Amino acid sequence: MPSKSQSPTDPTKIKIALKKAIGSINKALSLLETQEFSECSDILVQVDSAIGSLGSSRGQILDHFLDICIDENLQNGDKTKLKSQLSKLYKLTK
Protein backbone atom coordinates (compact mmCIF):
# COMPACT_ATOMS: atom_id res chain seq x y z
CA MET A 1 0.00 0.00 0.00
CA PRO A 2 1.41 3.43 -0.89
CA SER A 3 2.59 5.71 1.85
CA LYS A 4 1.94 9.45 1.74
CA SER A 5 5.25 10.06 0.01
CA GLN A 6 4.50 7.34 -2.56
CA SER A 7 0.98 8.53 -3.38
CA PRO A 8 0.30 8.49 -7.12
CA THR A 9 -1.77 11.63 -6.57
CA ASP A 10 0.51 14.63 -6.27
CA PRO A 11 -0.93 17.42 -4.06
CA THR A 12 1.09 19.91 -6.13
CA LYS A 13 -1.00 18.99 -9.19
CA ILE A 14 -4.16 19.60 -7.18
CA LYS A 15 -2.90 23.05 -6.16
CA ILE A 16 -2.03 23.90 -9.76
CA ALA A 17 -5.50 22.90 -10.99
CA LEU A 18 -7.16 24.97 -8.25
CA LYS A 19 -4.96 27.98 -9.03
CA LYS A 20 -5.83 27.67 -12.72
CA ALA A 21 -9.52 27.69 -11.79
CA ILE A 22 -9.02 30.80 -9.66
CA GLY A 23 -7.13 32.48 -12.51
CA SER A 24 -9.92 31.71 -14.98
CA ILE A 25 -12.59 32.97 -12.60
CA ASN A 26 -10.63 36.16 -11.96
CA LYS A 27 -10.17 36.68 -15.71
CA ALA A 28 -13.92 36.20 -16.31
CA LEU A 29 -14.72 38.70 -13.55
CA SER A 30 -12.21 41.17 -14.92
CA LEU A 31 -13.68 40.88 -18.40
CA LEU A 32 -17.15 41.53 -17.01
CA GLU A 33 -16.10 44.44 -14.81
CA THR A 34 -14.07 46.23 -17.46
CA GLN A 35 -16.18 45.10 -20.40
CA GLU A 36 -12.94 44.29 -22.22
CA PHE A 37 -14.28 41.43 -24.27
CA SER A 38 -14.99 41.42 -27.95
CA GLU A 39 -17.52 38.62 -27.67
CA CYS A 40 -19.53 37.11 -24.85
CA SER A 41 -17.82 33.84 -25.70
CA ASP A 42 -14.60 35.27 -24.19
CA ILE A 43 -16.20 35.08 -20.75
CA LEU A 44 -17.69 31.65 -21.41
CA VAL A 45 -14.26 30.34 -22.39
CA GLN A 46 -12.92 31.46 -19.00
CA VAL A 47 -15.89 29.94 -17.14
CA ASP A 48 -15.49 26.65 -19.03
CA SER A 49 -11.79 26.68 -18.24
CA ALA A 50 -12.54 27.14 -14.54
CA ILE A 51 -15.08 24.32 -14.61
CA GLY A 52 -12.54 22.04 -16.30
CA SER A 53 -9.85 22.88 -13.76
CA LEU A 54 -12.24 22.34 -10.86
CA GLY A 55 -13.35 19.01 -12.30
CA SER A 56 -9.73 17.98 -12.69
CA SER A 57 -8.85 18.96 -9.13
CA ARG A 58 -11.98 17.23 -7.81
CA GLY A 59 -10.97 13.98 -9.48
CA GLN A 60 -7.43 14.27 -8.15
CA ILE A 61 -8.71 14.99 -4.64
CA LEU A 62 -10.96 11.92 -4.78
CA ASP A 63 -7.99 9.83 -5.95
CA HIS A 64 -5.87 11.25 -3.13
CA PHE A 65 -8.64 10.48 -0.65
CA LEU A 66 -8.77 6.88 -1.82
CA ASP A 67 -4.98 6.54 -1.92
CA ILE A 68 -4.26 8.04 1.47
CA CYS A 69 -7.26 8.31 3.76
CA ILE A 70 -8.78 4.93 3.02
CA ASP A 71 -5.37 3.26 3.01
CA GLU A 72 -4.50 4.63 6.45
CA ASN A 73 -7.75 3.36 7.94
CA LEU A 74 -7.21 -0.07 6.41
CA GLN A 75 -3.69 -0.24 7.79
CA ASN A 76 -4.86 0.87 11.23
CA GLY A 77 -7.75 -1.60 11.16
CA ASP A 78 -10.18 1.21 12.04
CA LYS A 79 -13.34 -0.13 10.39
CA THR A 80 -15.62 2.43 12.04
CA LYS A 81 -13.60 5.36 10.73
CA LEU A 82 -13.26 3.67 7.33
CA LYS A 83 -17.04 3.25 7.07
CA SER A 84 -17.51 6.88 8.09
CA GLN A 85 -15.02 8.08 5.49
CA LEU A 86 -16.60 5.96 2.75
CA SER A 87 -20.06 7.21 3.67
CA LYS A 88 -18.85 10.81 3.54
CA LEU A 89 -17.19 10.19 0.16
CA TYR A 90 -20.35 8.58 -1.20
CA LYS A 91 -22.47 11.55 -0.14
CA LEU A 92 -20.02 14.01 -1.70
CA THR A 93 -20.02 12.21 -5.04
CA LYS A 94 -23.78 11.98 -5.46
BANULUM-571734 format. One line per 10 residues: number of its first residue (from 1); their letters; for each residue x, y negated, z of N, C-alpha, C, O. Coordinates in Angstrom, 1 decimal, decimal comma, always signed. Layout:
BEGIN
NUM = A = X Y Z X Y Z X Y Z X Y Z; ...
***
This chain:
BEGIN
1 = MPSKSQSPTD = +0,8 +1,2 +0,0 +0,0 +0,0 +0,0 +0,9 -1,2 +0,0 +1,9 -1,3 +0,7; +0,5 -2,3 -0,8 +1,4 -3,4 -0,9 +1,4 -4,3 +0,4 +0,3 -4,4 +1,0; +2,5 -4,8 +0,7 +2,6 -5,7 +1,8 +2,3 -7,1 +1,3 +2,2 -7,3 +0,1; +2,2 -8,1 +2,2 +1,9 -9,4 +1,7 +3,0 -9,9 +0,7 +2,6 -10,6 -0,3; +4,2 -9,6 +0,9 +5,2 -10,1 +0,0 +5,2 -9,3 -1,3 +5,7 -9,8 -2,3; +4,6 -8,1 -1,3 +4,5 -7,3 -2,6 +3,2 -7,5 -3,3 +2,9 -6,8 -4,2; +2,3 -8,4 -2,8 +1,0 -8,5 -3,4 +1,1 -8,9 -4,9 +1,8 -9,8 -5,2; +0,3 -8,1 -5,7 +0,3 -8,5 -7,1 -0,4 -9,8 -7,4 -0,2 -10,4 -8,5; -1,1 -10,3 -6,4 -1,8 -11,6 -6,6 -0,9 -12,7 -5,9 -0,7 -12,7 -4,7; -0,4 -13,6 -6,7 +0,5 -14,6 -6,3 -0,3 -15,9 -5,8 -0,9 -16,5 -6,6
11 = PTKIKIALKK = -0,2 -16,2 -4,5 -0,9 -17,4 -4,1 -0,5 -18,7 -4,8 -1,3 -19,6 -4,9; +0,7 -18,7 -5,4 +1,1 -19,9 -6,1 +0,2 -20,1 -7,4 -0,1 -21,2 -7,8; -0,1 -18,9 -8,0 -1,0 -19,0 -9,2 -2,4 -19,5 -8,8 -3,0 -20,2 -9,6; -2,9 -19,1 -7,7 -4,2 -19,6 -7,2 -4,1 -21,1 -7,0 -5,0 -21,8 -7,4; -3,1 -21,6 -6,4 -2,9 -23,1 -6,2 -2,9 -23,8 -7,5 -3,5 -24,9 -7,6; -2,1 -23,3 -8,4 -2,0 -23,9 -9,8 -3,4 -24,0 -10,4 -3,8 -25,0 -11,0; -4,2 -22,9 -10,4 -5,5 -22,9 -11,0 -6,4 -23,9 -10,3 -7,2 -24,6 -11,0; -6,3 -24,0 -9,0 -7,2 -25,0 -8,2 -6,7 -26,4 -8,6 -7,6 -27,3 -8,7; -5,4 -26,6 -8,7 -5,0 -28,0 -9,0 -5,4 -28,4 -10,4 -5,7 -29,5 -10,7; -5,4 -27,4 -11,4 -5,8 -27,7 -12,7 -7,3 -28,1 -12,7 -7,7 -29,0 -13,4
21 = AIGSINKALS = -8,1 -27,4 -11,9 -9,5 -27,7 -11,8 -9,7 -29,1 -11,3 -10,5 -29,9 -11,8; -8,9 -29,4 -10,2 -9,0 -30,8 -9,7 -8,6 -31,8 -10,7 -9,3 -32,9 -10,8; -7,6 -31,6 -11,5 -7,1 -32,5 -12,5 -8,2 -32,7 -13,6 -8,4 -33,8 -14,0; -8,9 -31,6 -14,0 -9,9 -31,7 -15,0 -11,1 -32,5 -14,5 -11,7 -33,3 -15,2; -11,5 -32,2 -13,2 -12,6 -33,0 -12,6 -12,3 -34,5 -12,5 -13,1 -35,3 -12,8; -11,0 -34,8 -12,1 -10,6 -36,2 -12,0 -10,6 -36,8 -13,3 -11,0 -38,0 -13,4; -10,2 -36,1 -14,4 -10,2 -36,7 -15,7 -11,6 -36,9 -16,2 -11,9 -38,0 -16,8; -12,5 -36,0 -15,9 -13,9 -36,2 -16,3 -14,5 -37,4 -15,6 -15,2 -38,2 -16,2; -14,2 -37,5 -14,3 -14,7 -38,7 -13,5 -14,1 -40,0 -14,1 -14,9 -41,0 -14,2; -12,9 -40,0 -14,4 -12,2 -41,2 -14,9 -12,8 -41,6 -16,3 -13,1 -42,8 -16,5
31 = LLETQEFSEC = -13,1 -40,6 -17,1 -13,7 -40,9 -18,4 -15,1 -41,5 -18,2 -15,4 -42,4 -18,9; -15,8 -41,0 -17,3 -17,1 -41,5 -17,0 -17,1 -42,9 -16,4 -17,8 -43,8 -16,9; -16,2 -43,1 -15,5 -16,1 -44,4 -14,8 -15,6 -45,5 -15,7 -16,1 -46,7 -15,7; -14,7 -45,2 -16,6 -14,1 -46,2 -17,5 -14,7 -46,2 -18,8 -14,4 -47,1 -19,7; -15,5 -45,3 -19,1 -16,2 -45,1 -20,4 -15,2 -45,1 -21,5 -15,4 -45,6 -22,6; -14,0 -44,4 -21,2 -12,9 -44,3 -22,2 -13,0 -42,9 -22,9 -12,1 -42,2 -23,0; -14,1 -42,7 -23,5 -14,3 -41,4 -24,3 -14,9 -41,8 -25,6 -15,9 -42,5 -25,7; -14,4 -41,1 -26,6 -15,0 -41,4 -28,0 -16,3 -40,6 -28,2 -17,1 -41,0 -29,0; -16,3 -39,5 -27,5 -17,5 -38,6 -27,7 -17,9 -38,0 -26,3 -17,0 -37,9 -25,5; -19,1 -37,8 -26,1 -19,5 -37,1 -24,8 -18,9 -35,8 -24,7 -18,7 -35,3 -23,6
41 = SDILVQVDSA = -18,5 -35,2 -25,8 -17,8 -33,8 -25,7 -16,5 -33,9 -25,0 -16,0 -32,9 -24,4; -15,9 -35,1 -24,9 -14,6 -35,3 -24,2 -14,8 -34,9 -22,7 -14,0 -34,3 -22,1; -15,9 -35,4 -22,2 -16,2 -35,1 -20,8 -16,5 -33,6 -20,6 -16,1 -33,0 -19,6; -17,3 -33,1 -21,5 -17,7 -31,7 -21,4 -16,5 -30,7 -21,5 -16,4 -29,7 -20,8; -15,5 -31,1 -22,3 -14,3 -30,3 -22,4 -13,6 -30,3 -21,0 -13,1 -29,2 -20,6; -13,5 -31,4 -20,3 -12,9 -31,5 -19,0 -13,7 -30,6 -18,0 -13,1 -29,9 -17,2; -15,0 -30,7 -18,1 -15,9 -29,9 -17,1 -15,7 -28,5 -17,4 -15,6 -27,7 -16,5; -15,7 -28,1 -18,7 -15,5 -26,7 -19,0 -14,1 -26,2 -18,6 -14,0 -25,0 -18,1; -13,1 -27,0 -18,7 -11,8 -26,7 -18,2 -11,8 -26,4 -16,7 -11,2 -25,5 -16,2; -12,5 -27,3 -16,0 -12,5 -27,1 -14,5 -13,2 -25,8 -14,2 -12,8 -25,1 -13,3
51 = IGSLGSSRGQ = -14,3 -25,6 -14,9 -15,1 -24,3 -14,6 -14,2 -23,1 -14,9 -14,2 -22,1 -14,1; -13,5 -23,1 -16,0 -12,5 -22,0 -16,3 -11,5 -21,9 -15,2 -11,2 -20,7 -14,8; -10,9 -23,0 -14,8 -9,9 -22,9 -13,8 -10,4 -22,4 -12,4 -9,8 -21,6 -11,7; -11,6 -22,8 -12,1 -12,2 -22,3 -10,9 -12,6 -20,9 -10,9 -12,4 -20,1 -10,0; -13,1 -20,4 -12,1 -13,3 -19,0 -12,3 -12,1 -18,2 -12,2 -12,1 -17,1 -11,6; -11,0 -18,7 -12,8 -9,7 -18,0 -12,7 -9,3 -17,9 -11,2 -8,8 -16,8 -10,8; -9,3 -19,0 -10,5 -8,8 -19,0 -9,1 -9,7 -18,1 -8,3 -9,3 -17,4 -7,4; -11,0 -18,1 -8,6 -12,0 -17,2 -7,8 -11,6 -15,8 -8,0 -11,6 -15,0 -7,0; -11,4 -15,4 -9,2 -11,0 -14,0 -9,5 -9,7 -13,6 -8,8 -9,5 -12,5 -8,3; -8,7 -14,5 -8,8 -7,4 -14,3 -8,2 -7,6 -14,2 -6,6 -6,9 -13,4 -6,0
61 = ILDHFLDICI = -8,5 -15,0 -6,1 -8,7 -15,0 -4,6 -9,4 -13,7 -4,3 -9,0 -13,1 -3,2; -10,3 -13,2 -5,1 -11,0 -11,9 -4,8 -9,9 -10,8 -4,8 -9,9 -9,9 -4,0; -9,1 -10,8 -5,8 -8,0 -9,8 -5,9 -7,1 -9,9 -4,7 -6,7 -8,8 -4,2; -6,7 -11,1 -4,3 -5,9 -11,3 -3,1 -6,6 -10,7 -1,9 -6,0 -10,0 -1,1; -7,9 -11,0 -1,8 -8,6 -10,5 -0,6 -8,6 -9,0 -0,6 -8,3 -8,4 +0,4; -8,8 -8,3 -1,8 -8,8 -6,9 -1,8 -7,4 -6,3 -1,5 -7,2 -5,3 -0,8; -6,4 -7,0 -2,1 -5,0 -6,5 -1,9 -4,5 -6,6 -0,5 -3,8 -5,7 +0,0; -4,8 -7,7 +0,2 -4,3 -8,0 +1,5 -5,2 -7,7 +2,6 -4,9 -6,9 +3,5; -6,4 -8,4 +2,6 -7,3 -8,3 +3,8 -7,8 -6,9 +4,0 -7,8 -6,4 +5,1; -8,2 -6,3 +2,9 -8,8 -4,9 +3,0 -7,7 -4,0 +3,4 -7,8 -3,1 +4,3
71 = DENLQNGDKT = -6,5 -4,1 +2,7 -5,4 -3,3 +3,0 -5,0 -3,3 +4,5 -4,7 -2,3 +5,1; -4,9 -4,5 +5,1 -4,5 -4,6 +6,5 -5,5 -3,9 +7,4 -5,0 -3,2 +8,3; -6,8 -4,0 +7,1 -7,7 -3,4 +7,9 -7,7 -1,8 +7,8 -7,9 -1,1 +8,8; -7,4 -1,4 +6,6 -7,2 +0,1 +6,4 -6,0 +0,6 +7,2 -6,0 +1,6 +7,8; -4,9 -0,2 +7,1 -3,7 +0,2 +7,8 -3,9 +0,2 +9,3 -3,3 +1,1 +10,0; -4,6 -0,8 +9,8 -4,9 -0,9 +11,2 -6,0 +0,1 +11,7 -6,1 +0,2 +12,9; -6,7 +0,7 +10,8 -7,7 +1,6 +11,2 -8,9 +0,9 +11,8 -9,7 +1,5 +12,5; -9,1 -0,4 +11,5 -10,2 -1,2 +12,0 -11,4 -1,2 +11,1 -11,6 -2,0 +10,3; -12,2 -0,1 +11,3 -13,3 +0,1 +10,4 -14,4 -0,9 +10,6 -15,1 -1,3 +9,6; -14,6 -1,4 +11,8 -15,6 -2,4 +12,0 -15,3 -3,7 +11,3 -16,1 -4,3 +10,6
81 = KLKSQLSKLY = -14,0 -4,1 +11,4 -13,6 -5,4 +10,7 -13,6 -5,2 +9,2 -14,0 -6,1 +8,5; -13,2 -4,0 +8,8 -13,3 -3,7 +7,3 -14,7 -3,8 +6,8 -14,9 -4,4 +5,7; -15,6 -3,2 +7,5 -17,0 -3,3 +7,1 -17,5 -4,7 +7,0 -18,2 -5,1 +6,1; -17,1 -5,5 +8,0 -17,5 -6,9 +8,1 -16,9 -7,6 +6,9 -17,6 -8,4 +6,3; -15,7 -7,4 +6,6 -15,0 -8,1 +5,5 -15,7 -7,7 +4,2 -15,9 -8,6 +3,3; -16,0 -6,4 +4,0 -16,6 -6,0 +2,7 -18,0 -6,5 +2,6 -18,4 -6,9 +1,5; -18,7 -6,6 +3,7 -20,1 -7,2 +3,7 -20,0 -8,7 +3,3 -20,8 -9,2 +2,5; -19,0 -9,4 +3,9 -18,8 -10,8 +3,5 -18,5 -11,0 +2,1 -19,0 -11,9 +1,4; -17,6 -10,1 +1,6 -17,2 -10,2 +0,2 -18,4 -9,9 -0,7 -18,6 -10,6 -1,7; -19,2 -8,9 -0,4 -20,3 -8,6 -1,2 -21,3 -9,8 -1,3 -21,8 -10,1 -2,4
91 = KLTK = -21,5 -10,4 -0,2 -22,5 -11,6 -0,1 -21,9 -12,7 -1,0 -22,7 -13,4 -1,6; -20,6 -12,9 -0,9 -20,0 -14,0 -1,7 -20,0 -13,8 -3,2 -19,9 -14,7 -4,0; -20,1 -12,5 -3,6 -20,0 -12,2 -5,0 -21,4 -12,0 -5,7 -21,5 -11,7 -6,9; -22,4 -12,1 -4,9 -23,8 -12,0 -5,5 -24,1 -13,1 -6,4 -25,2 -13,1 -7,0
***
